[in-house]
Amino acid sequence: MQFNPLTPSQGFTPDSLPVSRRHFVKTVGAVIAGTPLLSTAGLLAGQPSEKTPQASAPEPLTRKLHESLTPKQKSKVCFGWDHKDKHGLLRQHVRANWNITEPIVNSDFFTKDQQDIIEAIYFGHFDPSWHKKIRKQLLDDQGGYGEDQSIAIFGKPGTDQFQFVMTGRHTTVRSDGDSAEHLAFGGPIFYGHAADEFDEKPNHPGNVFWEQALKANHVYKILDGKQREVALIPQAPPEKKVHFKKSADQITGLQVADMTRDQKQEMQKVLSSLIEPFRTSDQKEVRKCIEAQGGLDRCRISFYQSGDIGKDQVWDNWRLEGPAFVWHYRGAPHVHVWVNISDDPHTKIITS
């Protein structure tokens, strides 16, 4: 496959976003009929119903999508588990703005039934409470859901080696049913938002992810002078440098273990805020990976003076990092967030 990034589509309105429940139940229900795990009501909501706990899981839906694809479609969006392009292992690649394949979701490349399944897969990655926020981000950044997003499937869904990936501007999400050993989220992910304009104002009006930065900045406010000296770094590293360090002593910032009890409690709130948008299974996997490396105490938080929009000392750029954990938040000029989490610090990823 030749990597071919596409440019965002223009001219779409909020009216293009919603999916009709009646149409969804009719089309997706027809496709997945006979599969006991799947509930169309749960799929549309993006969350399992109480009676069908795995109803909206992206993994079984990916299998159904894969089965529905024609040989011609598969030749464009399906790849072997270990497929490589010029960057390396493609299923471990992440960028801020890219399309992993050429066919756009809301194009005639996919049937309407397939588009509905893809939408259910995508929103199945997120907690239902975040669906409206995610749709706002997509509208602001891409003209709406599916208008500039593309997908890829690696391996064979239903086996122990497969992965679904969706990409676009400020979007890289993936699911794999734990096929990718050691990695949370199935591999590195990316999210971001430019709410009103490319260069956002100091308070980032309308940005759905800015609350995460405010949580982190609250921690900074309750640090004492010596702690702030350790936590505050003049220059932020390049945002895509989210590979794990070779040794823990290369990680900068204030170690959570050196915080007071109340400060540690606030750090737990920061972590909860970061993982809140995602489905429960991914939240649990993140916490499991952190614990495997000694818990949040072994992580460090850094705030960067560079990129302080408005010079208000509400730090737009910051990073939470541990031996096998990187959550890099770049808030200037707008929000970019790079996430790389594993239970093994030797895990490799590809960024560009």
C-alpha positions in Angstrom: 0.0 0.0 0.0 1.2 3.5 -0.8 0.6 5.9 2.0 -1.5 8.7 0.7 -2.7 11.4 3.1 -5.9 13.1 2.2 -7.0 16.7 2.8 -10.0 17.5 5.0 -13.4 17.8 3.3 -15.3 21.1 3.5 -18.8 22.3 3.4 -20.6 20.0 5.8 -23.1 21.0 8.4 -24.3 19.6 11.7 -27.3 18.2 9.8 -25.0 15.6 8.2 -24.0 14.1 11.6 -26.9 12.2 13.2 -27.8 8.7 12.2 -31.5 7.9 12.1 -32.3 5.3 14.8 -35.0 3.8 12.5 -32.6 3.5 9.6 -29.8 2.3 11.8 -31.8 -0.5 13.4 -33.1 -1.6 10.0 -29.7 -1.6 8.2 -27.3 -2.7 10.9 -29.9 -5.1 12.3 -30.1 -6.8 8.9 -26.4 -7.2 8.6 -25.8 -8.6 12.1 -29.0 -10.7 12.3 -28.3 -14.0 13.9 -25.4 -12.8 16.1 -26.5 -13.2 19.7 -23.9 -10.8 21.1 -25.2 -7.8 19.2 -28.0 -5.4 20.0 -28.8 -2.6 17.6 -30.1 -0.4 20.4 -26.8 -0.8 22.2 -24.9 -0.2 19.0 -26.6 3.1 18.2 -25.9 4.3 21.8 -22.4 3.1 21.5 -22.6 1.2 24.7 -23.7 -2.3 25.6 -27.1 -2.9 27.0 -27.5 -4.6 30.4 -28.7 -7.8 28.7 -26.0 -7.9 26.0 -22.8 -6.7 27.7 -20.7 -7.0 24.6 -23.3 -5.5 22.3 -21.4 -2.5 21.0 -17.8 -3.8 21.4 -15.9 -2.8 18.3 -14.2 -6.2 18.0 -17.3 -8.4 17.1 -18.5 -5.6 14.8 -15.2 -5.5 13.0 -15.6 -9.2 12.3 -19.0 -8.5 10.7 -17.7 -5.6 8.7 -14.8 -7.7 7.5 -17.2 -10.5 6.4 -19.3 -7.9 4.4 -16.4 -6.5 2.5 -15.9 -7.6 -1.2 -12.5 -8.7 -2.4 -12.1 -5.3 -4.1 -12.8 -3.5 -0.9 -10.5 -5.8 1.1 -7.7 -5.0 -1.4 -7.9 -1.3 -0.4 -8.5 -1.4 3.4 -7.4 -4.9 4.7 -3.8 -5.9 5.4 -1.8 -8.7 6.9 -1.0 -8.5 10.6 2.6 -7.6 10.0 2.1 -5.4 7.0 4.8 -2.7 6.6 4.9 0.5 4.6 7.7 3.0 4.2 7.3 4.0 7.9 7.5 0.4 9.2 4.8 -1.7 10.9 1.7 0.2 9.8 -0.6 -1.0 12.6 1.7 0.7 15.1 1.9 4.0 13.3 0.3 7.3 14.6 0.2 10.8 13.3 -1.7 14.0 14.1 -3.4 14.3 10.7 -3.4 11.4 8.3 -5.5 8.9 6.5 -4.3 5.3 6.8 -6.1 4.4 3.6 -7.6 6.3 0.7 -11.4 5.4 0.9 -13.3 7.9 3.0 -16.0 6.4 5.3 -18.8 8.6 3.9 -18.1 7.7 0.3 -19.6 5.3 -2.2 -16.7 3.0 -1.6 -18.7 1.6 1.4 -22.3 0.5 1.3 -24.8 2.3 3.7 -24.9 -0.9 5.8 -21.1 -0.9 6.1 -21.0 2.8 6.9 -23.5 2.2 9.8 -21.4 -0.6 11.1 -18.2 1.5 10.9 -20.0 4.3 12.8 -21.0 1.9 15.5 -17.4 0.5 15.7 -16.0 4.0 15.9 -18.3 5.3 18.7 -17.9 2.0 20.5 -14.4 3.2 21.4 -15.8 6.0 23.5 -17.9 6.3 26.6 -21.5 7.3 25.6 -21.2 10.4 27.8 -18.6 11.6 25.3 -20.4 10.9 22.0 -21.7 14.5 21.6 -18.3 16.0 22.4 -16.6 13.6 19.9 -19.2 14.6 17.2 -18.4 18.3 17.9 -14.7 17.7 17.5 -15.3 15.9 14.2 -17.5 18.7 13.0 -15.0 21.4 13.9 -12.0 19.6 12.6 -13.2 17.5 9.6 -16.6 18.8 8.6 -18.4 16.0 10.5 -18.2 12.3 11.3 -17.0 10.2 8.4 -16.3 13.1 6.1 -12.5 12.8 6.2 -11.9 9.6 8.1 -10.6 6.3 6.8 -10.2 2.8 8.2 -7.9 -0.2 8.0 -8.2 -3.8 9.2 -5.1 -5.8 10.0 -5.1 -9.5 10.3 -8.3 -11.6 10.4 -11.0 -10.4 12.8 -12.2 -13.2 15.0 -8.7 -14.6 15.4 -6.1 -13.8 18.0 -4.4 -11.3 15.6 -6.5 -8.5 14.2 -6.8 -4.7 14.6 -9.3 -2.0 13.5 -7.8 1.5 13.0 -9.6 4.7 12.1 -7.7 7.9 11.2 -8.3 11.5 10.2 -7.4 14.9 11.4 -6.9 14.8 15.2 -8.0 11.2 15.1 -6.3 7.8 15.5 -8.3 5.2 17.3 -7.8 1.4 17.3 -9.2 -1.8 18.8 -7.8 -5.3 18.7 -9.4 -7.5 21.4 -6.0 -7.6 23.1 -4.3 -8.9 20.0 -1.4 -6.4 20.4 0.5 -7.7 23.4 1.4 -5.3 26.1 -0.3 -2.2 24.6 -3.2 -0.3 25.9 -5.7 0.9 23.2 -4.2 -1.7 20.9 -1.3 0.7 20.2 -0.6 4.5 20.2 -3.6 6.8 19.7 -4.0 10.5 19.0 -6.8 12.9 19.7 -7.1 16.7 19.4 -9.4 19.6 18.7 -9.2 23.1 17.1 -12.6 24.4 18.3 -13.0 27.9 16.9 -9.8 28.6 15.1 -6.3 27.2 14.6 -4.8 29.6 17.1 -7.0 29.2 20.2 -7.5 31.8 22.9 -6.0 31.3 26.4 -9.2 29.7 27.7 -9.7 27.5 24.6 -13.4 28.2 24.3 -15.4 25.3 23.0 -12.5 22.8 23.1 -13.9 19.5 24.3 -10.5 18.4 25.8 -9.4 21.6 27.6 -10.9 20.4 30.9 -8.1 17.8 31.0 -5.5 20.6 31.0 -7.4 22.4 33.7 -7.3 19.3 35.9 -3.6 19.1 35.5 -3.1 22.8 36.1 -5.0 22.5 39.4 -2.3 20.1 40.5 0.4 22.7 39.6 -1.5 25.3 41.7 -1.3 23.2 44.9 2.4 22.4 44.5 4.8 24.2 46.8 7.7 26.3 45.5 10.3 23.5 45.4 7.9 21.1 43.7 7.1 23.7 41.1 10.8 24.2 40.4 11.1 20.5 39.6 7.8 20.3 37.6 8.2 23.4 35.5 10.4 22.9 32.4 11.3 25.8 30.0 10.9 24.0 26.7 8.5 21.3 25.7 9.9 18.3 23.8 8.6 17.7 20.2 5.1 16.6 20.6 5.5 13.4 18.6 8.4 12.2 20.8 6.3 9.9 22.8 8.5 6.8 22.7 9.4 5.2 26.0 12.7 6.4 27.5 15.6 3.9 27.8 15.8 4.5 31.5 13.5 6.1 34.1 16.1 8.7 35.1 15.7 10.2 31.6 12.1 11.3 32.4 11.8 14.9 33.6 9.3 16.5 35.9 8.0 16.0 39.4 7.5 12.4 40.5 4.1 11.6 41.8 5.7 9.6 44.6 7.2 12.9 45.9 3.8 14.5 46.3 1.7 14.8 49.4 -1.4 12.7 49.9 -3.8 15.4 48.8 -1.7 16.1 45.7 -1.6 12.4 44.8 -5.4 12.4 45.1 -5.6 15.2 42.6 -3.2 13.3 40.3 -5.6 10.4 40.3 -8.3 12.8 39.2 -6.0 13.9 36.3 -5.6 10.3 35.2 -9.4 9.7 35.5 -10.0 12.8 33.4 -7.6 11.6 30.7 -9.1 8.1 30.3 -12.7 9.3 30.8 -13.6 9.7 27.1 -12.8 6.0 26.3 -14.7 2.8 26.8 -14.5 1.0 30.1 -12.4 -1.9 28.9 -9.7 0.6 27.6 -9.8 2.5 30.9 -9.2 -0.7 32.8 -6.3 -1.7 30.5 -4.6 1.7 31.0 -4.8 1.3 34.7 -3.5 -2.3 34.5 -0.5 -1.2 32.4 0.3 1.6 34.9 0.2 -0.8 37.8 2.4 -3.3 36.0 5.1 -0.6 36.0 4.7 0.4 39.7 1.6 2.6 39.6 1.1 6.3 39.2 3.8 6.9 41.8 6.4 6.0 39.3 5.1 8.6 36.8 6.3 12.2 36.6 4.3 15.3 35.5 6.0 18.2 33.6 4.6 21.6 32.8 6.2 23.6 30.0 6.7 27.3 29.9 6.9 27.3 26.1 3.6 27.8 24.4 1.9 29.5 27.3 -1.0 31.2 25.4 -1.7 34.6 26.9 1.2 34.3 29.3 -1.2 33.5 32.1 0.8 30.6 33.6 -2.1 28.2 32.9 0.2 25.8 31.2 -1.1 24.8 27.8 1.6 22.2 27.3 2.2 19.4 29.8 3.0 15.7 30.0 2.4 12.8 32.3 5.1 10.2 31.8 6.3 6.9 33.3 8.5 4.0 32.4 6.0 2.7 29.8 3.4 5.5 29.9 3.3 8.8 27.9 0.4 11.1 27.8 1.6 14.2 26.0 -0.8 17.2 26.0 0.1 20.0 23.6 -2.4 22.8 24.0 -0.8 25.5 21.9 -1.8 26.7 19.3 -4.7 24.2 19.8 -5.0 20.8 21.4 -3.0 17.8 20.3 -2.7 14.8 22.5 -0.4 11.8 21.9 -0.9 8.6 23.9 1.5 5.7 24.2 0.9 3.1 27.0 2.2 -0.4 27.6 3.0 -2.8 30.4 6.5 -3.2 28.8 8.9 -0.3 28.4 10.6 -2.0 25.5 7.5 -1.8 23.3 8.2 0.1 20.0 5.9 2.4 18.1 6.2 4.6 15.0 5.4 8.3 14.9 5.8 10.9 12.1 
